[in-house]
Amino acid sequence: MFKFLRTRMGGVTTAVETQRTTIDRALAEVNEIVALMTVKPKITIDPETGTVALDLPDQMPDEALALPAPDPVEKSTD
């Protein structure tokens, strides 16, 4: 309704991303991450639902660099 105000004031105009562009961008991001992994995940495609699933390892490479969680401290009821 007031689009002319945004363009006059230097407002940001957003471009609409098509479904093809969204899929291409998301797939490129996934491929970049998988390329960095030493153990590649198993890829499963379900034709009935059209979903793609990755069987990821228990620990990702960047998680191996994190410090282990501290042992939980039991609270005594004194």
Order of alpha helices (4+ residues) and beta strands (2+ residues): alpha-alpha-beta-beta-alpha
